[in-house]
Structures are given as structure tokens and as C-alpha cells.
Amino acid sequence: MFYINIKIALRNLWKHRGYTFINTVGLSIGMTCALIIFLFIRQYLSADNFHPNADRIFRVVSLGNGTEGKVPMMGVPVPMAGALRTDFPQLEKVANLVQGYHLVEVVGEDRSTKQYYREYGTAFYTDPAIFDIFNFPWALGEPASLNAPNHIALTQSTATQYFGNWQNAMGKKLKLSGDETFYEVTGIIKDLPKNTDFPIHLVISYQNFGNATSMRWNSVNMGHNCYVMVKPNTDIKQLQVQLDGYTKKYYDAKDPLSNTHLFQPFSDVHLDNKFGNFSPRRYTPLQINSLRILGSLILLIACINFINMATAQAIGRSKEVGIRKVLGSNRKQLLFRFLAETFVITFVAITIACIVTEIALPVVGNFLGQQIPFNIVQYPVILAFILILWLAVSFLAGLYPAVFVSGYNPINALKNKIAQGNKGIWSLRSVLLIFQFTVTLIFIIGTLVVLKQIDYFKNKSLGFNNNAILQVDVPTDSVSKTRFDTFKQKLLQRSGVEMVTYAYTPPSTASNNFTSFYFNNSSQKTDFLLCNKPADEDYFKIFGLKMIAGKPLSKSDTVNGYILNETLLHKLHLKDPKDALGKYIQLNRRPLAQIIGVVKDFNNLSLHGDISPVIFYTSKEEYASAFVKLNPLHMQETVKEIGEDFKSTFPDQFYEPSYYDEYIANYYIVEEKTAVLLSFFTSVAIFISCFGLFALISFVAIQRTKEMAIRKVLGATTIELISVLNQSFMKMIVIANLIAWPLAYILLNRWLQGFAYKIDLPMLPFILAALGSIGIIVLTVALRTYKMTTANPVEALKYD
């Protein structure tokens, strides 16, 4: 019986191959979207699931005092790990893990050649205990070697990149930027799995971390993490209570900026968007859930499309059903026969979806910043999902049409007078189409608003100039600092260079440094932190920062005065900028000096966040980059010339310039990817919804063929006939807009709340979506029904 049903199904599908093709394409698109999203989410959520003691691993995090209350920080004070080892017997292992940014120098065997490798954020200082906490096995050597200073371990891939063969890397020597020490390779770590939040390429003995012996509790380095593994059956709540006592034991009770600390379960770290983690590619739970919803909606639209197509086609098969019932087929047999057709279509659709997914995954993975495997042998859960997807879509899309068709009365079916049920606006087919339109409208409105917000980001003034500025990271060792002035003078002699300045950071950056301070000779620190920006005397000219009181920085190698921004002025309760001049400020670990000026506010962070209180001062010891203002007409040539000057001034260092405006543009890469995803899903939704519309128009056209013929005989024109057919669809699109508008408003308003600087939700995207949907309706109805409305009415009436 099964074989017969499949054979009949194939014959019928071929007979109605136009509908079969449309149904297969629609379902395959929906299934492809669902499959790709499942594979991405499965891979993303599987991060670091290979650690056997994951349930006993915790990260210690901090809550510091910022400009607007408590600030979550994934870093901890340097002495934290040592204190935990001493005071917490419940902890089986405690380890530091400090993210470093280094240029690695690999010297050739003959000592005459050197290769440089940029390990920014992929080099880590750590203790051997980290390898007891996490399952990162070694291929050669032992973790205990990291107990000694000047020892380093590489991953297999990194060692191969440096030395050609990781098995020959043991005992080799390396140098790190800003450090004249030679490090010996004492271990090779097996390559970490791709689904890890630890981008480790090399690990360095914690003994070499510059502040390893610091006992300062009031300073937190965001990259200085502390991981612990508790003993079995430890009461975590009681452990947290004990940790809370740290504030009283180690912090000054009079210090208003004392941090508090928490034990964060390791299982929460991956999706955490509060404290963050080491991964450069982070997606929040909201984004993951949004992807789930988008995939589900696209799949649901595809299934609705199938239902509408199948029920529209069913009218043409009413006589077939009547004949089969007269010849003895019961409803159950017909039900299975029509379901068999659905299963064949969905099987072909899921097969196409798998092929398209295999082809598209590299592109999608690159776009989302995640390697996505598609191996059903290695990951049986993928095969299980494919089977579940096939069965679920088959029943979801096929059950109603099968029940609908198999329930025809045989006499009415043979007379082509089948019961149509509710023909009004609230028929099932109409409700399903309204749902399709509603989802599509939300997609269209959402895409337009996201694009509008991105355009606002790109065009809003940040309060400084970032065009034609080249950032060149400079070496920070003591010898290199003596060459800063020489390098600057060489650059200024180039015709393509207009200005040069040294600074710790540019005006706006994600790598801000916040510090505590004393104001106006007070004996107590202020209750908020400020962002400190060491810079030389040319900084304000290059970036176009505007002074509103006092004078700019003057040439000096050390602190000789402070300049505040307006936000800091207001935080200090000073109304007139001139009132700040002459007052004293002392930053943490920096000398007492007078306020000499006030600068107009600028965005020191991305437009996601508010402006921080900022302070400027000269301090050659803290400069880390040179910023070069270029002549826009000769930028490429000048960049090469700057490289020549860099090499001649710092011969053992690596030259890797970057354009500052590109850095700023990367602030909004998540929003741009969101816009691309929404545009894609909107296009898919429109495409599939048009198929659904085509199906319902076909259904209506068949139902109303004779009515249209009579109207034509009575004198109706083609345009009037098309208008009549359009009426019900116009009602549907109006209802869909009434539903979509408030939903889109609520969702987009919530999304915009995540930005400190945002557009007012405009009406134009809503109006454009409404007009666009009406245009699609009118065009689709006209194209589908033009032939029917221009046909000879005699053809439709002659059989009655």
C-alpha cells in the first residue's frame, strides 16, 4: 500500500508540476533558512561544552563604580587569586588568565632573519592551574613549566606558523613587543576546538606579567580574569556570602569606589552580555532568540504558502476525489494518499535544503563570524533535526489540505459543487494570508528603521574629526620612547603629512582607561571614575576638538595641567567652564596639577553609550600610538613613506597602520549585519508571501470565473473586473497593516532603547511598507487574473 501511495503521489505531482514546483521551492527556502539557523545556534551554544568539570567552574567578576552607578567588569584586581587561595579552602583550583596584546618576534636559525606575528588578544599570561580547570591538553611538555618565568607554550597551529613544524618548536626562542627578554618554548598545546570563547594562540608564564606582584585592590584590568574550580558539593550561596566579606577585609572602608565581586557560573559566561568574555564574536540571548523567531516565522510562512496552494489546487481535483470514493476508497485511504504527496514534496524540499545549506554555510559562517560544521556522522543531532524538520513540516503543511480534500462529498465533488466553507474575510485561507502579510510588513518596516538608524550613526557628528587619520601603534619600551620626537619630525617632513600627535588612545575607542581621582585638594576620592586620555600638544588640532575655556595642552613629557570635558565639569557640579580653571585634580598614581582648560563634549564611546567624563594631560610615558593627519590626495603613497620612516626609526618593530575612520565604522558592524539579515529575511518573506498570494488568487479566480463572465457580459471593463477581485485582498492588507503597525512599533521602540543616541521612530517606513504591500497586491492580482478577465465569457458559460 505504501509503495502504491508513493507511486500515485509521484504521478499526480508530475501531472500538476507547476504547483509542485512552486510548493517545493517555497518549502525548500523555508527549510534552508531553518536548517542554517539551527546549525549556527547549535554550534554557538555548544561553546566550551567539552570541559568535564564545567559545573564546578566559576569566573570571578567585579562590579565597579562608574559614572552612572555600578559597572560590570569581567576583570578582577591582581591580588584576587592569591587571596582566594589563602582564604577559600572550598576552592580546589584557582588560576589567573590575563589577555595580552603582543607582537611576537621569531628569529631564524641563522639569527639574520626575523619574522613578526601579531597576537593581539590571542596571547595570555596564566598559571599551570588553568589547565587543571579547563580541558586544554598538551601535545608536548607539561603545564608545570609555566611556574618558571620566561617560559611560553604555543598551540600546534601557532607553532607550525612560527617554525614550520610544531614538533620542532620545543626549546626555540621568542621575543615579545616591548620586552627584550627571550622566551623559551617549553610546551605545545593541542589546538583548541573551534567552539571555544578562549582565542588562545600562546600562553606565557604569569610570572612575566608586569603587575603580577601588585597588591593594589582599587585597580581592575578588564583583561585580568580569575577562574576557580570548587570542590565537589560546595555550597555556592555560602561561598558568595564569604566573598562579599572581601570588601571589608581588603578594601579601604572610606573608599567610595570599592568594588564588589561575584562568582559567575561558567555556563553563564558564553551568552553573557553584561560582563562579556574573551570571544571577539559575541551574540546576546536576545539576538539568538531573535534568530530562532525569524527562522520559525520564515518556515511558518512557507508552510502557510503550501496550505494555501494545496487548498486552491484541491478544487481542480474534486472530481478525482469523487471518483475514488465511488470506486470504494474511504476517507482514511484518501487522507494517506494526499499526505503521501506532501511527504514526497517535503522530502525533495529538505534534500534541496541540505544541498543549498552545504553550499551556503561557508558564506554564512564567514558573515556571522563562526565556523559552522554540517556533518551528520560526527553530529547525529543534526540528522535528528533534519528528520524532525521533515516530519514536522510534512504534517504541519500537509495535514489540513489532506483532511480538507478527503472530506469532499462524492456526489457534490462529481458535480463540481464542493462545499467551500466560509468564503469571507475570516476563512482559514484568508487568515493565513493575513498572517503572512503581517509578518512580511513587520520585516519591511524593521529593515527600513534599522537602515535609518545605521544612516544616523554614520552621519551624526561625533564632536571630532576622524577623516584621513592614520593610527600607527608605536613600541612602548624605554629605548623606543626616546625616538618618538625623531619619528615625529621625519613624518612632518613628508609632503603628504599635515600633522602628527602622540596619545594613549584616540578620542573615541572601546579601549578606554578609567581611573579614580581627587578634586580640589579633597582628602576623599570622588564617587565616580573618569576616562583619562594622555596626549601631546597637537592632539586637539588633529582631531578638531574645540576648547570652550582656558588653553590647550602645551609641549611637555610629563603632566603639567589637566583639561576636562563638559560632562566631567557637570559631574563636578560646576556650571561655568571658567569656574573650573585653576582648581586642582590628582589622578590615581599621577601628580597633582591645575585644571587649565575645558573642551567641548565629544563621543568618547560609540553612539550606543553616553559620553563619559574625560580628562586630558601630557604624559610621554603613557603614549601608545601616533596619529597622522594625511593629505587626502596622496594617502596611499604617504602610508608607504610612513612605513619607511617607521622601519628606520624602530628597526626591530612591526609596522601595521590602520585608518581611524574604519575603526569608527566597525562600531556598528552588528547593526549592519542585522540590517543585512533583516533585508534577506524580508526578501524571502516577500517572495514566499507572493507565492501564497498567487495561490489564493488562483483559488478565487477558479471560484469566480462564471461571475466574472457574467459581469463582463453585462458590460464590466477589464479594470473593473480586476478591481472587484482586488477588493477582498485590499481588506486583507488593511487588516494586516492594522496588526503589523503596533507590533512593529513596540518591537522597534524596544530595540532603539539600546542606544544612547537614536532616531525618533519615523512614520515613513510604516507608510512605505503599507504602500509597497498594496502595490504588490494590485500587481500580483492583475498579472494573475488578466487572462481570465480578458477571456471570451462564452467559454466560461457555455457548459451551464
C-alpha positions in Angstrom: 0.0 0.0 0.0 2.8 2.4 0.9 4.5 1.8 -2.5 1.2 2.3 -4.3 0.5 5.6 -2.5 4.0 6.9 -3.3 3.7 5.9 -7.0 0.3 7.6 -7.3 1.7 10.6 -5.5 4.6 10.9 -7.9 2.2 10.6 -10.9 -0.1 13.3 -9.5 2.7 15.6 -8.6 4.1 15.3 -12.1 0.6 15.9 -13.6 0.4 19.2 -11.6 4.1 20.0 -11.9 3.5 23.8 -11.9 2.1 23.7 -8.4 4.6 21.1 -7.4 7.5 23.3 -8.4 6.1 26.3 -6.6 5.4 24.3 -3.4 8.8 22.7 -3.5 10.6 26.0 -4.0 8.7 27.7 -1.2 9.3 24.8 1.3 12.9 24.4 0.4 13.6 28.1 1.0 11.9 27.9 4.4 13.7 24.7 5.4 17.0 26.1 4.3 16.6 29.1 6.5 15.5 26.9 9.4 18.4 24.5 8.9 21.1 27.1 8.6 19.8 29.0 11.7 19.7 25.7 13.7 23.2 24.8 12.7 24.5 28.2 13.7 22.7 28.3 17.0 23.7 24.7 17.8 27.3 25.5 17.1 27.3 28.8 19.0 25.6 27.3 22.1 28.0 24.3 22.2 30.9 26.6 23.1 33.2 25.1 25.7 30.9 22.2 26.4 33.9 19.8 26.3 35.2 20.7 29.8 34.4 17.7 32.1 34.2 19.8 35.3 32.2 22.7 33.8 29.6 22.5 36.5 32.3 23.3 39.1 34.0 26.1 37.2 33.3 29.7 38.1 34.6 33.1 36.9 35.2 35.8 39.5 33.8 39.1 38.2 33.7 42.7 39.5 31.1 45.4 39.9 32.9 48.7 39.9 31.8 52.2 40.3 31.3 54.1 37.1 29.8 57.4 36.1 26.2 56.1 36.4 26.4 53.6 39.2 27.8 50.0 39.3 29.7 49.0 36.2 30.1 45.2 35.4 33.7 44.2 34.7 35.0 40.7 33.8 38.4 41.7 35.2 39.5 41.5 38.9 42.3 43.1 40.9 45.7 41.4 40.5 45.9 40.2 44.2 42.5 38.5 43.9 43.7 35.0 43.0 46.3 34.9 45.8 43.7 36.0 48.4 41.3 33.3 47.2 43.9 30.6 47.5 44.5 31.7 51.1 41.0 32.4 52.3 38.9 29.8 50.5 39.6 26.2 51.3 36.4 25.3 49.3 38.3 26.1 46.1 40.2 23.2 44.5 42.0 25.3 41.9 42.5 29.0 41.3 44.1 30.5 38.2 44.8 33.8 36.6 44.2 34.3 32.9 45.3 37.7 31.6 44.7 38.7 28.0 47.7 40.3 26.3 48.4 42.1 23.1 51.8 41.4 21.7 53.8 41.5 18.5 55.9 38.2 18.5 59.4 38.3 17.1 60.6 34.9 15.8 64.3 34.8 15.0 65.5 32.5 12.2 68.1 29.7 12.8 70.9 31.8 11.4 69.9 34.8 13.6 69.9 37.1 10.4 66.2 36.8 9.6 63.2 37.9 11.7 59.5 37.3 11.3 56.8 39.2 13.2 53.4 37.9 14.1 50.6 39.9 15.6 49.0 38.2 18.6 46.5 40.9 19.7 44.1 39.3 22.2 45.4 35.8 21.5 48.3 35.8 23.9 47.6 35.0 27.6 49.5 35.1 30.8 48.5 32.3 33.1 49.2 29.7 35.8 49.6 26.0 35.3 46.3 25.6 37.3 44.3 26.8 34.3 45.0 23.5 32.6 43.6 21.6 35.6 40.4 23.7 35.4 39.9 23.6 31.7 40.4 20.6 29.3 43.1 22.1 27.1 45.5 19.1 26.7 49.2 19.4 25.8 50.8 17.6 23.0 54.4 18.2 24.2 55.8 19.4 27.6 54.0 19.9 30.9 51.9 22.8 32.2 54.1 22.9 35.3 56.8 24.5 33.1 54.8 27.8 33.3 55.7 28.0 37.0 59.1 29.4 35.9 59.4 32.9 34.3 60.4 33.4 30.6 58.6 30.2 29.6 56.0 30.1 26.9 53.7 27.5 25.3 52.2 27.6 21.8 49.2 25.8 20.2 50.1 23.4 17.5 48.8 25.7 14.7 50.7 28.7 16.1 53.9 26.7 16.5 53.6 25.4 12.9 53.1 29.0 11.7 56.2 30.2 13.6 58.6 27.3 12.9 57.1 25.3 10.1 56.6 22.2 12.2 55.2 22.2 15.7 57.1 19.1 16.7 60.4 21.0 16.2 59.3 24.1 18.2 60.4 22.9 21.7 63.3 24.9 23.0 63.0 27.7 20.4 63.3 31.3 21.5 60.8 34.2 21.0 60.6 37.9 21.9 57.5 39.9 22.7 56.9 43.6 21.8 58.1 46.0 24.5 60.3 43.3 26.1 63.9 42.5 25.5 63.5 39.1 27.2 64.0 35.9 25.2 61.2 33.4 26.0 61.7 29.7 25.6 59.1 27.4 24.1 58.5 24.7 26.8 55.2 23.3 25.7 52.9 22.6 22.8 49.1 22.8 23.4 46.8 20.8 21.2 44.7 23.1 19.0 41.7 24.3 20.9 38.3 23.3 19.5 36.7 25.9 17.3 33.7 26.3 19.6 35.6 28.0 22.5 35.5 31.5 23.8 39.2 31.4 24.5 41.1 32.6 21.4 44.4 31.2 22.8 47.4 31.0 20.4 50.1 31.2 23.1 50.4 31.2 26.9 53.1 33.0 28.8 54.2 32.3 32.4 52.2 34.5 34.8 55.5 35.4 36.4 56.2 37.6 33.4 53.0 39.6 33.8 54.1 43.1 34.5 51.9 43.7 37.6 52.0 40.1 38.9 53.1 41.2 42.3 50.8 44.2 42.7 48.8 44.4 45.8 46.5 47.2 44.6 42.9 46.3 45.2 41.4 49.5 43.8 42.6 48.8 40.2 40.9 46.5 37.8 42.4 45.4 34.4 39.5 44.2 32.2 41.7 41.5 30.7 42.8 40.2 34.0 40.5 37.3 34.7 40.3 34.8 37.5 38.8 31.3 37.2 38.2 28.9 40.0 37.1 25.3 40.3 35.2 24.5 43.5 35.4 21.2 45.4 32.5 18.8 44.9 29.3 19.5 46.8 30.4 23.1 47.6 27.6 25.4 48.7 27.9 28.2 46.2 25.5 30.6 48.0 27.6 30.3 51.2 30.7 30.8 49.1 29.3 34.1 47.7 28.5 35.3 51.2 32.1 34.7 52.1 33.3 36.5 49.0 31.1 39.5 50.0 33.3 39.9 53.1 36.2 40.7 50.8 35.0 44.3 50.5 35.5 44.8 54.3 38.8 42.8 54.5 40.8 44.2 51.6 39.2 47.5 50.6 39.5 50.8 52.4 36.2 51.3 54.2 36.5 55.0 53.4 36.9 54.4 49.6 33.7 55.2 47.8 34.9 53.3 44.8 35.3 49.9 46.4 34.4 47.0 44.1 32.2 44.1 44.8 32.8 40.6 43.4 30.7 37.7 42.3 31.2 34.0 41.4 29.7 33.7 37.9 28.9 30.1 36.8 31.0 29.1 33.8 27.8 28.0 32.0 26.6 31.7 32.0 29.8 33.2 30.6 29.3 32.3 26.9 26.0 34.1 26.4 26.7 36.9 29.0 26.3 40.4 27.6 26.8 42.1 30.9 30.4 41.2 31.9 31.5 39.9 28.4 34.2 37.3 27.6 37.3 36.9 25.5 35.5 36.0 22.3 35.6 38.7 19.6 32.2 37.3 18.3 29.5 37.6 20.9 25.8 37.3 20.4 23.4 38.1 23.1 20.5 35.9 24.2 18.2 38.4 22.6 20.0 38.0 19.3 20.0 34.2 19.4 16.3 34.2 20.3 15.5 36.7 17.5 17.2 34.3 15.0 15.1 31.5 16.3 11.9 33.5 15.8 13.0 34.7 12.4 13.7 31.2 11.2 10.4 29.9 12.7 8.4 32.7 11.0 10.0 32.1 7.6 9.3 28.3 7.9 5.8 29.0 9.0 5.2 31.4 6.1 6.4 28.6 3.8 4.0 26.1 5.3 1.1 28.6 5.1 2.0 29.1 1.5 1.9 25.3 0.9 -1.5 25.1 2.6 -3.0 27.9 0.5 -1.6 26.4 -2.7 -2.8 22.9 -1.8 -6.4 24.0 -0.9 -6.5 26.2 -4.1 -5.4 23.2 -6.2 -7.9 20.9 -4.4 -10.9 22.4 -6.3 -9.4 21.1 -9.6 -9.1 17.7 -8.1 -12.7 17.4 -6.7 -13.8 15.0 -9.4 -10.8 12.8 -8.9 -11.8 12.6 -5.2 -15.4 11.9 -6.0 -14.5 9.1 -8.5 -12.1 7.4 -5.9 -14.8 7.5 -3.3 -17.4 6.0 -5.7 -14.9 3.2 -6.5 -14.5 2.3 -2.8 -11.8 4.5 -1.4 -12.6 5.6 2.2 -11.5 8.9 3.8 -8.6 7.3 5.6 -7.1 6.0 2.4 -7.6 9.3 0.6 -6.1 11.1 3.6 -2.9 9.0 3.5 -2.8 9.3 -0.3 -2.7 13.1 -0.2 -0.4 13.1 2.8 2.0 10.9 0.7 2.1 13.7 -1.9 3.1 16.1 0.8 5.8 13.8 2.1 7.2 13.4 -1.3 7.3 17.2 -1.8 8.8 17.9 1.6 11.4 15.1 1.1 12.5 16.8 -2.2 12.4 20.2 -0.4 14.6 19.0 2.6 17.0 17.4 0.1 17.4 20.7 -1.8 17.6 22.5 1.6 20.5 20.3 2.6 22.4 20.8 -0.7 21.9 24.6 -0.5 22.9 24.7 3.1 26.1 22.8 2.4 26.9 25.3 -0.4 25.9 28.4 1.6 27.4 27.6 5.0 30.9 28.9 4.3 29.5 32.3 3.3 27.0 32.4 6.2 29.7 31.3 8.7 32.1 34.0 7.4 29.3 36.6 7.7 28.4 35.6 11.2 32.0 35.1 12.3 31.5 31.4 13.2 32.7 28.2 11.7 29.6 26.1 11.3 30.0 22.3 10.7 27.5 20.3 8.8 28.5 16.7 9.5 25.6 14.3 10.3 28.0 11.5 11.0 30.0 13.4 13.6 27.0 15.2 15.0 23.9 12.9 14.9 21.8 15.6 16.4 21.9 17.4 13.0 20.5 14.3 11.3 17.8 14.1 14.0 16.9 17.7 13.4 16.6 17.2 9.7 14.3 14.2 10.2 12.2 16.1 12.7 12.1 19.1 10.4 10.9 16.9 7.5 8.2 15.2 9.5 7.0 18.4 11.3 6.7 20.4 8.0 5.0 17.4 6.3 2.3 17.2 8.9 2.1 21.0 9.5 1.8 21.8 5.8 0.0 18.7 4.6 -2.5 17.6 7.2 -5.1 20.3 6.7 -5.2 20.1 2.9 -5.4 16.3 3.1 -8.3 16.5 5.6 -9.9 19.2 3.5 -9.7 17.3 0.2 -10.5 13.8 1.6 -13.7 15.2 3.2 -15.4 16.1 -0.1 -18.9 14.7 -0.6 -18.6 12.4 -3.6 -21.9 13.5 -5.3 -21.1 17.1 -4.9 -17.5 16.5 -6.0 -18.6 14.7 -9.2 -21.0 17.6 -9.9 -18.1 20.1 -9.2 -20.2 21.6 -6.4 -18.0 21.0 -3.5 -18.6 22.9 -0.2 -16.3 25.8 0.1 -16.9 26.7 3.7 -16.5 30.3 4.8 -15.8 32.4 1.8 -15.5 35.6 3.8 -12.5 37.6 5.0 -12.2 35.2 8.0 -11.9 32.0 6.1 -8.9 29.9 7.1 -7.0 30.7 3.8 -7.6 34.4 4.3 -6.5 34.4 7.9 -3.3 32.5 6.9 -2.6 35.1 4.2 -3.2 38.0 6.6 -0.6 36.3 8.9 1.8 36.2 6.0 1.3 39.8 5.2 1.6 40.9 8.8 5.0 39.1 9.3 6.2 40.5 5.9 5.1 44.0 6.8 7.0 43.8 10.2 10.1 42.6 8.3 9.8 45.5 5.8 9.3 48.2 8.5 12.0 46.7 10.7 14.5 46.7 7.8 13.8 50.3 6.9 14.1 51.5 10.5 17.4 49.6 11.1 18.8 51.2 7.9 17.6 54.6 9.1 19.4 54.1 12.5 22.6 53.0 10.8 22.5 56.0 8.5 22.0 58.2 11.6 25.1 56.6 13.2 27.2 57.2 10.1 26.2 60.8 9.6 25.9 62.1 13.1 28.8 64.3 14.2 30.9 62.7 17.0 32.3 66.0 18.0 35.7 65.4 16.4 37.4 64.8 13.1 38.2 61.3 12.1 38.8 61.6 8.3 42.2 60.9 6.7 43.8 60.0 10.1 46.2 57.1 10.2 46.8 55.3 13.5 50.3 53.8 13.9 51.0 51.7 17.1 54.4 52.5 18.4 56.7 50.4 20.6 56.5 51.4 24.3 59.8 50.2 25.7 62.1 52.8 27.2 64.6 52.9 24.3 61.8 53.4 21.7 60.3 56.3 23.7 63.5 58.3 23.3 62.9 58.1 19.5 59.4 59.5 19.5 60.4 63.0 18.7 62.7 61.8 15.9 59.9 59.8 14.3 57.5 62.7 14.5 60.0 65.1 12.8 60.6 62.6 10.0 56.9 62.3 9.4 56.3 66.1 9.3 58.9 66.4 6.6 56.7 64.3 4.3 54.6 66.4 1.9 51.6 64.1 2.4 51.6 64.5 6.2 49.8 67.5 7.6 50.1 66.9 11.4 51.2 64.2 13.9 50.3 63.6 17.5 51.0 61.0 20.2 48.4 59.7 22.5 47.3 56.7 24.5 44.0 56.4 22.6 42.1 58.3 20.0 39.1 60.4 21.1 36.6 57.6 20.7 37.6 54.0 21.4 36.4 50.8 23.0 39.7 50.6 24.9 39.2 53.5 27.4 41.1 53.6 30.6 39.1 54.7 33.7 40.6 55.9 36.9 39.7 57.4 40.3 40.8 60.9 41.3 40.7 63.6 44.0 39.2 67.0 43.2 40.2 70.4 44.5 42.5 69.2 47.3 39.8 66.9 48.8 41.1 64.1 51.1 38.5 61.8 49.7 38.1 60.4 46.2 35.1 61.3 44.1 32.3 58.7 43.9 32.8 58.1 40.1 35.6 57.2 37.7 36.8 59.3 34.8 38.3 58.4 31.4 41.9 59.5 31.2 43.5 60.3 27.8 47.2 61.1 27.8 48.0 63.1 24.7 50.6 65.6 23.4 50.1 69.2 22.4 48.9 68.6 18.8 46.1 66.2 19.8 43.4 68.8 19.8 44.4 70.3 16.4 44.4 66.9 14.6 41.1 65.8 15.9 39.4 69.2 15.8 38.4 69.2 19.5 37.0 72.6 20.5 38.2 74.5 23.6 35.4 76.4 25.4 37.6 77.7 28.2 41.2 78.0 29.1 44.1 76.9 26.9 45.1 73.6 25.2 47.9 71.3 26.3 51.4 72.6 25.9 54.5 70.7 25.0 55.7 68.5 27.9 56.8 65.0 28.6 55.0 64.9 32.0 51.8 66.2 33.5 51.7 70.0 33.6 47.9 70.6 33.6 44.6 68.9 33.0 41.8 69.6 30.5 38.3 68.5 31.3 35.3 67.8 29.0 31.8 69.3 29.7 30.5 66.1 31.1 33.2 66.0 33.8 32.5 69.7 34.5 28.9 68.9 35.2 29.7 65.9 37.3 31.8 68.2 39.5 28.7 70.5 39.8 30.5 73.4 38.0 28.2 75.4 35.8 30.6 77.9 34.2 33.6 76.3 32.5 35.7 79.3 33.7 34.9 78.2 37.3 37.0 75.0 36.8 40.2 76.9 35.8 42.8 76.9 38.5 41.2 74.2 40.6 43.3 71.1 41.3 42.9 67.5 40.3 45.0 64.5 41.3 44.6 61.3 39.3 45.4 57.9 40.8 49.2 57.4 40.6 49.7 60.8 38.9 50.8 64.2 40.2 48.6 67.0 41.5 48.1 69.6 38.8 45.8 72.5 37.9 42.8 72.5 35.5 44.0 74.6 32.6 41.1 74.2 30.1 37.7 72.8 29.3 36.9 71.1 25.9 33.5 70.7 24.3 31.9 67.3 24.7 32.6 64.6 22.1 31.5 61.0 21.9 34.4 59.1 23.6 32.4 55.8 23.1 30.2 54.5 20.3 26.8 56.0 20.0 25.4 53.0 21.9 26.6 54.7 25.1 26.5 58.1 26.8 29.5 60.5 27.0 31.9 59.7 29.8 33.7 62.3 32.0 37.1 62.7 30.3 40.4 64.3 31.3 43.4 65.1 29.1 47.0 65.6 30.1 50.5 65.2 28.7 52.4 62.0 29.7 55.0 60.6 27.3 55.3 57.5 29.4 51.7 56.5 28.5 51.7 57.2 24.8 51.0 54.1 22.7 50.1 55.3 19.2 51.0 58.0 16.7 48.1 59.6 14.9 49.0 61.1 11.5 46.7 63.5 9.6 47.2 62.8 5.9 46.7 64.8 2.8 43.6 63.1 1.2 45.1 63.4 -2.3 48.2 61.3 -1.6 47.2 58.8 1.1 48.4 55.5 -0.3 51.8 56.9 -1.2 52.2 58.6 2.2 51.3 55.5 4.1 54.2 53.7 2.4 56.5 56.6 3.2 55.4 56.5 6.8 56.3 52.8 6.8 59.8 53.6 5.6 60.2 56.2 8.4 58.9 53.7 11.0 61.3 51.0 9.9 64.3 53.4 10.0 63.3 54.7 13.5 62.2 51.4 15.1 64.1 48.8 13.0 63.1 45.8 15.1 59.3 46.6 15.2 56.4 45.7 13.0 54.6 48.4 11.1 50.8 47.9 10.8 48.9 51.1 10.3 45.1 51.4 10.3 42.7 54.1 9.3 40.8 55.6 12.2 37.6 56.2 10.3 37.4 52.4 9.5 37.8 51.7 13.2 34.8 54.0 14.0 32.7 52.3 11.2 33.3 48.9 13.0 31.4 50.2 16.0 28.2 49.5 14.1 29.1 46.2 12.4 26.4 44.4 14.5 23.7 46.8 13.3 24.9 46.5 9.7 24.7 42.7 10.0 21.3 43.0 11.5 20.2 45.1 8.5 21.6 42.5 6.1 19.8 39.7 7.9 16.6 41.6 8.0 16.9 42.5 4.4 17.4 38.9 3.5 14.5 37.6 5.6 12.3 40.4 4.3 13.1 39.4 0.7 12.4 35.7 1.5 9.1 36.6 3.2 8.0 38.8 0.3 9.0 36.1 -2.2 7.1 33.3 -0.3 4.1 35.5 0.5 3.7 36.4 -3.2 3.6 32.6 -3.8 0.8 32.4 -1.2 -1.0 35.3 -2.7 -0.7 33.7 -6.1 -2.3 30.5 -4.6 -5.2 32.4 -3.1 -5.8 34.4 -6.3 -5.8 31.2 -8.2 -8.4 29.8 -5.8 -10.6 32.9 -6.1 -10.2 33.0 -9.9 -11.5 29.5 -10.2 -14.4 30.2 -7.8 -15.4 33.4 -9.6 -14.8 32.5 -13.2 -18.5 32.4 -14.1 -19.2 35.5 -12.0 -16.6 37.4 -13.9 -18.0 36.2 -17.2 -21.5 37.4 -16.3 -20.1 40.8 -15.2 -18.3 41.1 -18.5 -21.5 40.2 -20.5 -23.3 42.9 -18.5 -20.7 45.5 -19.6 -17.9 45.5 -17.0 -14.4 46.5 -18.2 -11.2 44.6 -17.6 -10.1 47.2 -15.0 -13.5 47.0 -13.2 -13.2 43.2 -13.1 -9.7 43.3 -11.6 -10.9 45.9 -9.1 -13.7 43.5 -8.0 -11.1 40.7 -7.5 -8.8 43.1 -5.6 -11.5 44.1 -3.0 -11.1 41.1 -0.7 -7.3 41.3 -0.9 -7.4 45.0 -0.1 -9.3 44.2 3.1 -6.7 41.6 4.0 -3.8 44.0 3.5 -5.6 46.7 5.5 -6.1 44.2 8.4 -2.5 43.1 8.1 -1.3 46.7 8.4 -3.5 47.3 11.4 -1.9 44.4 13.1 1.6 44.9 11.9 2.0 48.6 12.7 1.5 48.4 16.5 3.6 45.2 16.7 6.4 46.8 14.7 6.3 50.0 16.8 6.6 48.1 20.0 9.4 45.8 18.8 11.4 48.6 17.2 10.9 51.0 20.1 12.4 48.4 22.4 15.3 47.8 20.0 16.1 51.5 19.9 16.2 51.8 23.7 19.6 50.0 23.5 21.1 53.2 22.0 22.0 56.4 23.8 21.7 58.2 20.5 18.8 57.1 18.3 16.3 58.3 15.8 12.8 59.2 16.7 10.7 56.3 15.3 9.6 57.7 11.9 6.3 57.1 10.2 7.8 56.9 6.7 8.8 53.2 7.0 5.3 52.3 8.0 3.8 54.3 5.2 6.2 52.9 2.6 5.6 49.3 3.9 1.8 49.9 3.5 2.1 51.4 0.0 4.5 48.7 -1.0 2.2 45.9 0.2 -0.7 47.4 -1.6 1.3 47.8 -4.8 2.4 44.1 -4.6 -1.3 43.1 -4.1 -2.5 45.1 -7.1 0.3 43.9 -9.4 0.0 40.3 -8.4 -3.8 40.2 -8.8 -3.6 42.0 -12.1 -0.9 39.7 -13.5 -2.7 36.5 -12.3 -6.2 37.5 -13.4 -5.7 39.5 -16.6 -6.1 36.4 -18.8 -9.3 35.4 -17.1 -10.8 38.9 -17.3 -10.0 39.3 -20.9 -11.2 35.8 -22.0 -14.3 35.2 -24.0 -17.2 34.9 -21.4 -18.9 32.3 -23.6 -16.1 29.8 -22.7 -16.9 30.1 -19.0 -20.7 30.0 -19.5 -21.3 27.5 -22.3 -21.3 24.4 -20.0 -24.0 25.7 -17.7 
